[in-house]
Amino acid sequence: MKYSHSKAMTVFHKIVKLVKNGVLMIIHIYAKVSYTKVSIKFL
């Protein structure tokens, strides 16, 4: 992939990767928080 817009594509892919990682992190944290809430409810 050696086009004139390869730099833009690289930046775009980096952003997509960061967004995906961010979303996964948010889901992971949210799952932890809701799991803790459920655990507290049952105690």
N, C-alpha and C positions, 0 to 999 in steps of 0.2 A: 504493500500500500504506500506508494510514493507519489502522491498527487500534490498539487499546489496547496490544497487545504489540509494536508496531513497534520500540520501544527494545530490547527483549529480542532481537528478530530481528536488529537492527543489530549488537548485541554478538555474537550467535551467528555471523553472517556474517563479522565481523571475525576471530573465533577460527578459523573454518574457513579463511579466507584465510591466516592466520598458520600454521596447521598445514600447509596445502598447500605454502606457501613453505618451511617448515621441512623437510618431507619431500623436496621437490625439491632443496633444498640438501644434505641428507644423502645423497641418491642421487648427486648430482653429485660430492660429496667422495668417496664410496665408490667411484664409477666411476674417479675420478682415482687413488685409492690402489691399486685393483686393477690399473689400467692400468700404474702405476709398478712394481708387483710383477711383472707379466708381462714388462715391459721388462727388469727386472733379471735375471729368470730366463733370458732369451734372450741376455744379454750374457756 
